[in-house]
Amino acid sequence: MEPGTDAPATLTRRDGALVLSGRLDAHAVAALWREALAAVTPGATLSIDLAGCSYCDVSGSALLLALEDKAGSRATLTGASPQVARVIDRAHEAYRTSPPPAPPTAPSLPVAVGEAVVGKIEDLGERIAILGRTATSAALTALNPRSLRWPDTWHQAEEVGSRALPLICMIGFLFGLILAFQSAVPLRQFGADIFVANLVAVSVFRELGPLLSAVILAARSGSAFAAEIGTMKVNEEIDALNTMGLDPFRFLVMPRLIAAVAMMPVLIIAMNLSAVAGMATVMMSLGFPWAAISAQVVNWTGPSDVLGGLAKGLVFGAVVAGIGCSRGMSTGVGPRAVGQSATAAVVGGIVAIIVLDGIFAVLFYLMGW
Amino acid sequence: MVTAPAPATTPDANGIAASLRGVAMRFGANTVFQDVSFDVWRGEVFVILGGSGCGKSTLLKLMIGLRPPSEGTITILGEDIVAVRGEARRRLKQRFGVMFQSGALFGSMTVLENVALPMASFTTLPPEAIERIARTKLGLVGLADAALRMPSQLSGGMIKRAAIARAIALDPPLVFLDEPSAGLDPITSAGLDSLIVSLARDLGITFVVVTHELASILTIADRVIMLDKEAKGVIAEGDPRRLKEESTHPVVRAFFHRTETAAG
């Protein structure tokens, strides 16, 4: 049915009949559609002369169907070649014997609200169940460390830790540099620009170092956990683990969780040191010697600042990895499911980190840290 | 190479839809196949068959222009698909349709939108015409009642049918099908075979089908070529029914009679 090189179809009128001549393909139909429909009067007898029609495909047949529908009766087709007639017959049969499905009706407001609430409750229940299974797996792993897949844990630690170090160092350095520069401008007016070192060191060690490291962990590794495990779920690999009697939480979640928790202090320390280096760069460009800068940092920050930040980081790491893995485990069906899980892992991880950081701030204040 | 005469009804007078000459494909030092030459005649259902790993799907990818061959020329609808570039290449690709093994329907669109997409992209048809034509295409493949469903709501057989409807959206004269029966039950597979035969007969579409489903091959194929992993090329060509009865090639006989070769 390869169309020939003959001219695109044209529409004329002869003795009350529509005359279609030439090649009636999709491109010709596009040009003729409105003109042909305008030429048909509803209720009138429709006669179409196809003697000059050298080629007609399904698109051309659809035009004839549309003309019939507008006329309200079956058209009288004359002169069609056997090949053209066969295509038209097949298209007519396909369209006429297959009425379009009724569009789905939207549920009423009470039903929609009810379904949404039930969906949220089920989702919450599933998350609690995943949390419980993760906690159970963690406890069992702690009781029997040999059950942990150590090679996979090392591999995950490398992915989460060492491969993130260049990014952590670059962001930390730039962050320290920007924070120091922005602080130095107003503080210099009061002759207090030496205290930029204190400001940057305290805020980074206590607050911003763990927070920024955890945000990078959520964006880089939390999403990867959700996407990896989500893809495994879509590919039925999780079902395969279950049917083999292997606990997917111990098999997949524990290595990632332990790797994230173990690597967070490393990332935080790298972030802190890089930020201090960035700050020192600005301070030295302002004329302060390294001895003065380091004295300010050492004298105004204590072990509790650094250790408090590292302690927060451990919790952040566990939460980010837990949310990433749980989102992967609850991945649904369909092509968007993995992407939705990865997005939810990043958003959920960052929100959880901010909320937890607020709680830690209050706790540390009450404890006098 | 074994050659069985083509059936008398083969429309060889209608011209050639696709032609391969001296085609070879290598990945590094690994030669998948070499010196593959054959013609696909207009209006026929042409099947590329062979065992797993013989390069059937690779050959299909070369024919639809997804990969260039290591050697040889591939002419599709009169144009060299390797050499043609730019706008001419885009126009050539609109003249053939492809059904991928997984269906490759766009999951974010309904079945109707999947079928309408090529028309909306490459023609100036008004929206009501596109919808009517897309519904007609879905009616042709027996999926009119699934028009508003998402691909995730379809069964395996329905996905294949929807993918065929999308492949014929622009009424191409040539359609490539990659493993249309893979993963389907015999009844659904037989229904799909009937659909391919009827579309070829009624709409005059030339089909190039990659499959190793013996029942499908004997039902739909006007002619076949058989690739072999050991021979790294074509070992048989012709009417599959005659190849089944008359071929003396051990691999061809083993394939059609479902027996093991000496190599296992």
HADDOCK unambig.tbl for C-alpha pairs under 7 A between the chains (distance, minus, plus):
assign (segid A and resid 1 and name CA) (segid B and resid 173 and name CA) 5.65 0.50 0.50
assign (segid A and resid 1 and name CA) (segid B and resid 203 and name CA) 6.60 0.50 0.50
assign (segid A and resid 1 and name CA) (segid B and resid 204 and name CA) 4.65 0.50 0.50
assign (segid A and resid 1 and name CA) (segid B and resid 205 and name CA) 6.08 0.50 0.50
assign (segid A and resid 2 and name CA) (segid B and resid 173 and name CA) 4.90 0.50 0.50
assign (segid A and resid 27 and name CA) (segid B and resid 123 and name CA) 6.22 0.50 0.50
assign (segid A and resid 30 and name CA) (segid B and resid 124 and name CA) 5.49 0.50 0.50
assign (segid A and resid 30 and name CA) (segid B and resid 125 and name CA) 4.14 0.50 0.50
assign (segid A and resid 30 and name CA) (segid B and resid 126 and name CA) 6.72 0.50 0.50
assign (segid A and resid 57 and name CA) (segid B and resid 171 and name CA) 6.49 0.50 0.50
assign (segid A and resid 58 and name CA) (segid B and resid 171 and name CA) 6.78 0.50 0.50
assign (segid A and resid 59 and name CA) (segid B and resid 133 and name CA) 5.71 0.50 0.50
assign (segid A and resid 62 and name CA) (segid B and resid 132 and name CA) 6.46 0.50 0.50
assign (segid A and resid 62 and name CA) (segid B and resid 133 and name CA) 5.59 0.50 0.50
assign (segid A and resid 86 and name CA) (segid B and resid 202 and name CA) 6.10 0.50 0.50
assign (segid A and resid 87 and name CA) (segid B and resid 202 and name CA) 5.99 0.50 0.50
assign (segid A and resid 87 and name CA) (segid B and resid 203 and name CA) 5.63 0.50 0.50
assign (segid A and resid 90 and name CA) (segid B and resid 202 and name CA) 6.92 0.50 0.50
assign (segid A and resid 91 and name CA) (segid B and resid 136 and name CA) 6.32 0.50 0.50
assign (segid A and resid 91 and name CA) (segid B and resid 140 and name CA) 6.90 0.50 0.50
assign (segid A and resid 94 and name CA) (segid B and resid 136 and name CA) 5.91 0.50 0.50
assign (segid A and resid 94 and name CA) (segid B and resid 139 and name CA) 4.42 0.50 0.50
assign (segid A and resid 94 and name CA) (segid B and resid 140 and name CA) 4.92 0.50 0.50
assign (segid A and resid 95 and name CA) (segid B and resid 135 and name CA) 6.88 0.50 0.50
assign (segid A and resid 95 and name CA) (segid B and resid 136 and name CA) 4.86 0.50 0.50
assign (segid A and resid 95 and name CA) (segid B and resid 139 and name CA) 5.54 0.50 0.50
assign (segid A and resid 98 and name CA) (segid B and resid 139 and name CA) 5.74 0.50 0.50
assign (segid A and resid 98 and name CA) (segid B and resid 144 and name CA) 5.54 0.50 0.50
assign (segid A and resid 99 and name CA) (segid B and resid 144 and name CA) 6.91 0.50 0.50
assign (segid A and resid 100 and name CA) (segid B and resid 144 and name CA) 6.00 0.50 0.50
assign (segid A and resid 100 and name CA) (segid B and resid 145 and name CA) 5.92 0.50 0.50
assign (segid A and resid 101 and name CA) (segid B and resid 145 and name CA) 5.04 0.50 0.50
assign (segid A and resid 334 and name CA) (segid B and resid 107 and name CA) 6.89 0.50 0.50
assign (segid A and resid 334 and name CA) (segid B and resid 152 and name CA) 5.70 0.50 0.50
assign (segid A and resid 335 and name CA) (segid B and resid 107 and name CA) 5.72 0.50 0.50
